[in-house]
Amino acid sequence: MGKLITLGEHIVKNQDKFPYATGELTALLSGIKLASKVVNSEINKAGLVDEIIGQEGQTNIQGEDQQKLDVYANRIFKEALGARAVVCGLASEEEDDYVAYESEVCQNGSYIILIDPLDGSSNIDVNVSIGTIFCVYRRISEPGQPAELNDFLQKGREIVAAGYVVYGSSTMIVMSTGQGVHGYTFDPSIGVFFLSHENLRIPDNGKIYSVNEGNFPFFDENIRNYLKHCKEYDPASNRPYTSRYIGSLVSDFHRNLIKGGIYLYPATSHKPKGKLRLLYECNPMAFLIEQAGGLATDGVQDILDIKPTELHQRCPLILGSKNMVNELKRFLAD
């Protein structure tokens, strides 16, 4: 067995490759690591402690029912990142507005973070893997002042770091600082994340397509034609593809990243702008998939080229193996 490398050691070792090698980004990522440990511990109690699972009785800004763990995870990440002087602001799927940290030291911070604290939380009660999604930007407002809305409304191309935590059979942080994608697996016996998947690359081709087929009648005709194509028997192109859909973006993305495949959450007739959030879900995952050699599009343009206009903006999302996404693009061009 080779030398085990911790997440912290790996970050420090490669710090000179970061876009801003000041040590500040390292401190920020350590905050994410700490918060994910706390949330992981709480998730592992689900089913044992009544106060953990079930609905909070409130809805978030998108009108979705908040789970108790949604609220808990949001608080933990907000507090952990607010304690890092390098973070001047945070925007969360669970917050109505962005949070500009008030302390003078935070107002001098260089970074803002956008986060979905607990993606797939509706699956908590049925013991399905869930996750945390995040991305990090350099602020564009003047240091020494509170963070501003424009700091959060940057294109995905400006992301400095992005990643997700998957709370599953093992807990992993998968992230990129713009120099490839790496996975770190949590060892609960000693409370440490170790480098387990170095330089993850999604295969150019795959056999998996992931989509909520219950929405089939509401999809555009070109999307419906593509899904019929996925099911056709054609040995020369390894079809039919295998349908795999969990309904937890982190879980579906993680499987396809490892095995190859395509994930679709396109627009529908009743959700013409899509369902997923551009800033908290689409941009971070698009950044990761491009770093791993794949593609991400809304059906018209690359996800990372979209200029956001609001915090909770929704967006269609298609991402995955390069050749599979390009295949779908040909259907959309018809």
C-alpha positions in Angstrom: 0.0 0.0 0.0 1.4 3.4 -0.9 1.4 6.4 1.4 -2.1 7.6 2.2 -2.5 11.3 1.3 -5.1 13.4 3.1 -7.3 15.9 1.5 -5.5 18.7 3.3 -2.1 17.4 2.3 -3.2 17.1 -1.3 -4.5 20.6 -1.4 -1.3 22.1 0.1 0.9 19.9 -2.2 -0.9 21.3 -5.3 -1.5 24.8 -4.0 0.9 26.3 -6.5 -1.4 25.1 -9.3 -4.4 27.0 -7.9 -5.5 30.1 -9.7 -4.8 32.1 -6.6 -2.0 30.4 -4.6 -2.3 32.5 -1.4 -3.4 29.8 1.1 -6.8 31.5 1.3 -8.6 29.0 -0.9 -7.0 26.2 1.2 -8.6 27.7 4.3 -12.0 28.0 2.6 -11.9 24.4 1.4 -11.0 23.3 5.0 -14.3 24.9 6.1 -16.3 22.8 3.6 -14.4 19.7 4.8 -15.3 20.5 8.4 -19.0 21.2 7.7 -19.4 18.1 5.6 -18.1 16.0 8.5 -20.7 17.5 10.9 -23.5 17.0 8.4 -22.4 13.5 7.6 -22.5 12.6 11.3 -26.1 13.9 11.5 -27.2 12.1 8.3 -26.0 8.8 9.7 -28.4 9.2 12.6 -31.4 9.5 10.3 -34.0 7.0 11.4 -32.6 6.8 14.9 -33.5 10.3 16.0 -37.0 11.6 15.2 -35.8 15.2 15.1 -33.6 14.6 12.1 -35.9 13.2 9.4 -39.2 14.7 8.0 -40.3 18.1 6.9 -39.5 21.3 8.7 -42.9 22.7 8.0 -41.5 25.6 5.9 -40.9 26.2 2.2 -37.8 27.7 0.7 -37.7 30.6 -1.8 -38.5 28.1 -4.7 -41.7 27.0 -2.9 -40.2 23.6 -2.1 -40.9 21.9 1.3 -37.8 22.1 3.5 -36.6 19.0 5.2 -35.3 19.2 8.8 -31.8 18.3 7.5 -32.0 21.0 4.8 -32.3 23.6 7.5 -29.6 22.0 9.7 -27.1 21.5 6.8 -27.6 25.1 5.7 -26.9 26.4 9.2 -23.8 24.3 9.6 -22.2 25.3 6.3 -23.2 29.0 6.8 -21.5 29.0 10.2 -18.4 27.0 9.2 -17.7 29.2 6.2 -18.5 32.5 8.0 -15.8 31.5 10.5 -13.3 31.6 7.7 -12.1 35.2 7.3 -11.5 34.6 3.6 -15.2 34.3 2.8 -17.1 37.6 2.5 -20.4 36.1 1.4 -22.5 33.1 0.8 -25.6 32.3 -1.3 -27.6 29.2 -0.6 -30.5 27.4 -2.2 -32.2 27.5 1.3 -31.8 31.3 1.8 -34.1 33.9 0.2 -31.2 36.3 -0.4 -27.4 36.1 -0.3 -25.6 36.4 3.0 -23.0 39.2 3.4 -20.9 38.3 6.4 -20.8 41.4 8.7 -17.5 41.1 10.5 -14.8 43.5 9.4 -12.4 40.6 8.8 -14.9 38.8 6.5 -15.6 41.9 4.6 -11.9 41.8 3.6 -12.3 38.3 2.4 -11.5 37.4 -1.3 -14.1 34.7 -1.9 -17.8 34.1 -2.2 -19.5 30.7 -2.2 -22.7 29.3 -3.6 -24.1 26.2 -2.1 -26.9 23.6 -2.2 -26.4 22.4 1.4 -28.3 19.2 1.0 -29.2 18.2 -2.6 -31.8 15.4 -2.9 -33.0 15.9 0.6 -36.5 14.5 -0.2 -34.7 11.1 -0.3 -33.6 11.3 3.3 -36.5 9.3 4.7 -35.9 6.4 2.3 -32.1 6.1 2.9 -31.0 7.1 -0.6 -27.7 8.8 -1.1 -27.8 12.6 -0.9 -25.2 15.3 -1.2 -23.9 18.9 -0.9 -23.0 20.9 -4.0 -20.8 24.0 -3.9 -18.8 26.4 -6.1 -16.4 29.2 -5.2 -15.7 32.6 -7.0 -13.3 35.5 -6.4 -15.3 38.5 -5.4 -15.5 41.3 -7.9 -16.7 44.0 -5.4 -14.2 46.1 -3.5 -12.6 44.4 -0.4 -13.4 46.0 2.9 -17.1 46.3 2.0 -20.0 43.9 2.3 -20.4 41.4 -0.5 -22.7 42.5 -3.3 -25.2 40.8 -5.6 -22.9 41.1 -8.6 -20.3 39.0 -6.8 -22.8 36.0 -7.0 -24.0 36.7 -10.6 -20.9 35.6 -12.4 -20.6 33.2 -15.3 -19.6 29.7 -14.5 -16.4 30.3 -16.5 -15.2 32.4 -13.5 -15.5 29.6 -11.0 -12.3 29.1 -9.0 -13.3 25.8 -7.3 -16.3 23.5 -7.3 -17.3 20.2 -6.0 -19.8 18.0 -4.2 -20.0 15.8 -1.2 -21.9 12.5 -1.6 -23.2 10.9 1.6 -23.6 7.3 0.5 -22.2 3.8 1.3 -19.0 5.8 1.8 -18.8 9.6 2.1 -16.7 11.4 -0.6 -15.7 14.9 -1.5 -15.2 15.2 -5.3 -13.8 18.6 -6.3 -11.7 20.6 -8.7 -9.7 23.8 -8.5 -9.4 24.0 -12.3 -6.6 21.4 -12.5 -8.6 18.2 -12.9 -11.1 16.4 -10.7 -10.1 14.4 -7.5 -12.1 12.3 -5.1 -11.5 12.0 -1.4 -13.1 9.3 0.7 -13.9 9.7 4.4 -12.5 7.3 6.9 -15.0 7.6 9.9 -12.7 5.7 12.2 -10.2 8.6 12.4 -12.3 11.4 10.9 -10.1 12.1 7.8 -10.7 12.4 4.1 -8.1 10.5 2.0 -7.3 10.9 -1.7 -8.9 7.9 -3.3 -9.7 8.9 -6.9 -7.0 11.0 -8.5 -7.5 12.7 -11.9 -11.0 11.4 -12.5 -12.0 11.4 -16.2 -15.4 10.6 -17.5 -15.4 8.1 -20.4 -16.1 9.7 -23.8 -18.8 7.1 -24.3 -21.2 5.5 -21.9 -24.2 3.2 -21.8 -26.3 5.0 -19.1 -28.9 7.7 -19.6 -30.4 9.4 -16.6 -33.7 11.2 -16.8 -37.1 11.4 -15.0 -39.1 9.5 -17.7 -42.3 10.4 -15.9 -41.9 13.8 -17.6 -41.7 12.2 -21.1 -45.1 13.6 -22.2 -44.0 17.2 -21.3 -40.6 17.1 -23.1 -39.9 18.8 -26.4 -40.3 16.5 -29.4 -36.5 16.4 -30.0 -35.9 15.2 -26.4 -38.6 12.6 -26.8 -37.0 11.4 -30.1 -33.6 11.1 -28.4 -35.0 9.0 -25.6 -36.6 6.7 -28.1 -33.2 6.5 -29.8 -31.6 5.5 -26.4 -34.0 2.5 -26.2 -33.6 1.2 -29.8 -31.8 -2.0 -30.4 -28.6 -1.3 -32.4 -25.6 -3.5 -31.4 -23.2 -1.3 -33.6 -23.7 1.6 -31.3 -24.2 -0.4 -28.1 -27.8 0.5 -27.8 -30.2 0.2 -26.1 -28.6 2.3 -23.3 -29.3 1.5 -19.7 -31.8 3.7 -17.9 -30.6 4.7 -14.4 -32.2 7.5 -12.4 -32.1 8.0 -8.7 -33.6 11.5 -8.4 -30.6 12.8 -6.4 -28.4 14.9 -8.7 -25.2 14.2 -6.8 -25.8 10.4 -6.9 -26.8 10.4 -10.6 -23.8 12.6 -11.5 -21.3 10.6 -9.4 -22.3 7.3 -11.0 -22.1 8.7 -14.5 -18.8 10.4 -13.8 -17.3 7.0 -12.8 -19.0 4.8 -15.4 -19.8 7.2 -18.3 -23.3 8.3 -19.3 -25.6 11.3 -19.8 -27.8 13.1 -17.4 -30.8 15.1 -18.6 -33.1 17.5 -16.7 -34.5 19.4 -19.8 -37.2 22.0 -20.0 -40.8 20.8 -19.9 -44.0 22.3 -21.0 -44.9 23.2 -17.4 -41.3 24.1 -16.5 -40.0 25.9 -19.6 -36.9 27.2 -17.8 -36.1 23.8 -16.3 -36.1 22.8 -12.6 -32.5 22.9 -11.4 -30.8 26.0 -10.1 -28.1 27.5 -12.4 -25.9 28.9 -9.6 -26.2 26.1 -7.0 -26.5 22.9 -9.1 -25.9 23.4 -12.9 -22.7 25.6 -12.8 -20.8 23.5 -10.2 -21.6 20.3 -12.0 -20.8 21.7 -15.4 -17.5 22.9 -14.1 -16.7 19.5 -12.8 -17.8 17.6 -15.9 -15.7 19.8 -18.2 -12.7 19.4 -15.9 -13.3 15.6 -16.2 -13.4 15.7 -20.0 -17.2 15.9 -20.5 -19.7 18.5 -21.7 -22.6 20.4 -20.2 -25.2 22.4 -22.1 -28.7 23.8 -21.6 -29.6 22.6 -25.1 -28.5 25.9 -26.7 -25.2 26.9 -25.1 -22.6 25.7 -22.7 -23.8 26.0 -19.1 -20.7 27.8 -18.1 -21.3 30.6 -20.6 -24.7 31.6 -19.3 -24.7 35.0 -17.6 -26.9 34.7 -14.5 -29.6 37.4 -13.9 -30.9 36.3 -10.5 -29.8 34.2 -7.5 -32.4 31.4 -7.9 -32.4 31.3 -11.6 -33.5 27.9 -13.1 -31.9 26.3 -16.1 -32.3 23.1 -18.2 -29.3 20.8 -17.7 -27.7 18.1 -20.0 -24.3 16.9 -19.1 -22.1 13.8 -19.3 -19.8 11.9 -21.6 -18.6 14.0 -24.5 -19.9 11.7 -27.3 -23.3 11.2 -25.8 -23.9 14.9 -25.2 -22.8 15.6 -28.8 -25.2 12.9 -30.0 -28.1 14.6 -28.2 -27.1 17.9 -29.6 -27.6 16.5 -33.1 -31.2 15.7 -32.2 -31.7 19.2 -30.8 -30.4 20.7 -34.0 -33.1 18.9 -36.1 
